[in-house]
Amino acid sequence: MPLWCPKCHAMLPEGLEKCPSCGVKLGKPKSEESDEEFSRADYFWYSAYTIGVVLIPIIVVIGISLLCLFLYFR
């Protein structure tokens, strides 16, 4: 997949450290990044998504149950 320069928007091949057109630094090539499969941000967002998928329906069911109990014993 081609990369794009953030400054001049030139299309670049993978693995470059700086843009040949404008000279802006692009960061480390993908092969030199750490060997970790997931970053801390990835763990955070996966956890937040899981909590949302699991806890929100549970909270909704508990809320509906409490509302039904309140209306039944009223």
C-alpha positions, 0 to 999 in steps of 0.5 A: 500500500503506498504511503503519502507525505504529510507535507507535500502529499507525494506518493512514497514507497514503504520504508523511507525515512524522509520524503525525497521531494520535500525532505520532511522526516517520515518516522521509522520504517515499519520494519524498525518499529518495536516487535509488539503486536499491540500498543497500549492504545490498542489495549485501551480501545479494545478494552473500552469496546469490550466493556461497552459491548458487555456492560451497556446491555447489562445496565439496560436490562437491570434498568428495565427490570427495576422499572418493571418492579417499581411499576408493578409494586406501585 
